[in-house]
Amino acid sequence: MLKVLSRFKRRSNSSEMSLIEHLAELRRRLAVILVAVFLGSIVAYLLYNRILDFFLSPYCSIVGSNHCSLYVTGPLDGFALRIKTSAFGGMALALPVILWELWRFITPGLRRNEKRYAIPFVLVSILLFSFGAYVAYLTFPHALRFLSGAAGPHLKEIYSPSSYLNLILLLMVAFGVAFEFPVLLVSLELAGVVTPKRLSEFRRWAIVIIFAVDAIFIPSADPFSLFAMALPMVVFYEIAILVGRLVLRSKNKAKASVSV
C-alpha cells in the first residue's frame, strides 16, 4: 500500500494527489464497501433458510432428510447464528464490489506492465479460490463419514450449528487458499525469486512438503480431504512450472526483439 501511494506522489502536477487526498479516497471506497456488505447482509438475512439448506446438504446426504437437523442449547443461539451467517453471506455477496473498489484504488499506482499482469492474476485467483471451495464442499460428506466412523458405533452425533458451520466454512476457505498455490509460484517466477528449472529440480521434496503441510493444517484432519487438497496442488505445481517457462520465454523474446 505504501509503495502504491509513493508512486502516486511521483506523478506530474496535473495528476498528482496528496497523501491526504488518497486517504480521503480510501475512506470513500471503504464506505462504499461497508454499504455493499450491509446491503448484502440484508439479502443474506432474508435468504438465511436457503443458505443454511445449502450448507446442510452434505450432512443431509449422509443421515437422510428426516434426521437432518442441528441443535442449539441456548435461546439466543439460533438468532446469533442467523446474524453471523448473514454477515458472512453479505461479505460473499459484496465480493464483486469489494474487488472493484480495491482495484480502482490500486490501479492508478500501477505501471502499464503491472496492469497487464494484474487483471489475469486477479481473475485466476478468484476462479481458483472458488474451485477450491467447491472441491471442499464436495469432499465434506466423505470427511463427515470418516469422522463419524472414527468415533465408534457407541457414540451418536448431535451437531451444533456453530461447530458444523465453522468446520465446513474453514474447510472451504482452507481449500480456496491452498488452490492459490500456482498463483504464488508464478508470481515468484516473474519476480525472479525462483526459476522453473529450480522448481523442477525441487519437485520430489515439494510433493513431500505439500502432503505434510496439508496433513497438519487441514481443518477436518481426514484422509479424503487431505488427498482432495494435496493432489490438485501437485498438479498445480507442474502447471506453475509450465506457465513459468512460457512466460519467461516470451519475456526473453521481447527483450531480444527490443535489443535488435
Helices and strands as residue ranges (DSSP letters): H 2-9, H 19-46, H 48-63, G 65-67, H 77-93, H 95-106, G 107-109, H 112-150, H 161-178, H 181-191, H 196-201, H 203-217, H 223-259
